[in-house]
Amino acid sequence: MQFRYRGKDDRGTLQQGSLVAASADAVASELVRRGITPLTIREQHEQASLIDRLNKMPLFRQKVTLDELIVFCRQMYALTKAGIPLIRTMRGLADTTRSPVLAEVLEDVTSRLEGGTTMATAMQAHPDVFSELFISMIHVGENTGMLDDAFKRLSEILELERDTKRRLKQALRYPTFVVVALLAALMVVNFLVIPKFAAVFNKLGADLPFLTQVLVGTSNFLIGYWYVMLFAVAAGGLLLRQWKRTEQGELTWDRYKLRMPVIGPLLELITLSRFARNFASMLAAGMPVTTALTVVADATDNAWISKHIKDMRLGIERGESLLRTARQSGMFTPLILQMIAVGEETGSVDDMLNNVADFYDEDVDYGLKRLAESIEPILIVAMGVLVLILALGVFLPIWDLGAAAMGRG
């Protein structure tokens, strides 16, 4: 049988690998003979399943969800607060978590901890799981001796982020369903309905109205060149995705994303609320203002707002106040600026920022409730125009034929 082992040599360096032996005791004896003190010895099973092999590939590899991270933070808070050793805690969570990806990550983090690195440094090896904000909070918690409080704050931040995403998805569910149904109806009409009417009109030899000619021409083009359209859409989507990955492309895309009708202002409120809440958590944890702004800017998922936050950091580094840099950024309303000014005067900027985040959250709640109501009239008008065009394009020739037949009669 093959066993995976982890251990430390005489110099305290972490050693890991695999050995073939009859039992775990035989592996332990061999490691001691080599001068390695075994820490863990586990039997290595063959991964023969096709699904398991696919899950190992980056393309099919599952991601750690927000819910799994929240549960992890809650468990870490409870266990570290109870005084259980960190390595023992991490090893236990790696064994009990239901996510194989998270279990693998925690195993690697634990191995790095056994090698003498800090938890923040060990987590930096997994940027796809732990964000810059997450790692910075852990770093502050380790340096201040308040790691349990850091995990508690992280669980609260992640819960707010999860709830916001969930509410946004719920608000967009109905408009998305209507748009998909509308596109499906267009495809059915162009590929099935209009060709039947076009064949009838051709047999009768009637002159078709302009609107009907447009509909028939569009239908013929889609039927004859649907693969070209599909390729063009796929190529356009791929080019847009590549462009968005460039620095200037991401900045331009995120800037105009905030200017979208109806949804743009709501996205801006959500981003600013997250910024204020995360910034307050950084300051409350004892992080310097400039460092906190850097971390929050990197954690912001909108490049345009992130640029403004970095400009605020540069202003503070030049000796300007937080209020002055916030006013120059143009991101905040006068009411929010007044709250920041009060926070600077009273020395409780983190509390004022939490109040700012609460203020934004109220606007977000109102905006999410009104989102469906705002989009619904636009969708109804679009559906009405579509039905009118199809009705006139299909029935005008029928009316003309009927009138001609009655005239001949």
DAGIHU-V196547 format. One record per run of one state. SS is the DSSP state (hx for helix, st for strand, lp for the rest). FROM is the first residue (numbers start at 0). TO is the last residue. Records with the same first field share a line. If there is no record, write none. Layout:
BEGIN
SS->FROM-TO + FROM-TO
END
This chain:
BEGIN
lp->0-0 + 8-12 + 20-22 + 33-35 + 43-48 + 56-64 + 81-84 + 96-98 + 114-117 + 123-130 + 144-145 + 204-208 + 245-245 + 257-261 + 284-287 + 299-301 + 317-320 + 329-332 + 346-347 + 408-408
st->1-7 + 13-19 + 36-42
hx->23-32 + 49-55 + 65-80 + 85-95 + 99-113 + 118-122 + 131-143 + 146-203 + 209-244 + 246-256 + 262-283 + 288-298 + 302-316 + 321-328 + 333-345 + 348-407
END
